[in-house]
Amino acid sequence: MATVLSVSGSPSATSRTSLLLRHLDERLTAQGHRVVPLDVRAVPAEALLGADFTHPAIVEATELFAAADGVIVGTPVYKAAYSGVLKALLDLLPQYALTGKAVLPLATGGSVAHVLAVDYALRPVLTAMGARHVVQGWFTLDKDITRRPDGSLTVAPAAAEALAHVVDQFSAALGPVPLLAAAS
């Protein structure tokens, strides 16, 4: 069983990005992985903006990255780039915080004009941080993600199929999940 850190880089408490990540976390859990969610918006602003490497929340985030076998990084796209709150956190992590890890970059946004943000804004940073393998990322349009009144998620069929594919590729990149011995 691999440990996956699922990082939402959205500053919004009602984020489609976060909702989508938690939905994908369920798929990884069903595949036998242990998933640890991290919402960057929960990290105190004074720690992020003050670059306080010793703040307990930054120390904890650094430890979560170190303990993970793989990392999903999800972000809304603003002005053709990943979110500032995600950038602030990534800047506070050790230079090679992703060394040896499989990483899945995901982005959400309102227009297909932002689709290249995954490969031209996010992927280079993840690679520079030492990721062992950055799997094919995916961009999902906001209109394809719907929050139901009960808080659950509906993903448009084509987007759901594509997301399942990239999550399964990421799962495979984590390595085999050991089978549990049958009870005798």
Order of alpha helices (4+ residues) and beta strands (2+ residues): beta-alpha-beta-alpha-alpha-beta-beta-alpha-beta-alpha-beta-beta-beta-beta-alpha
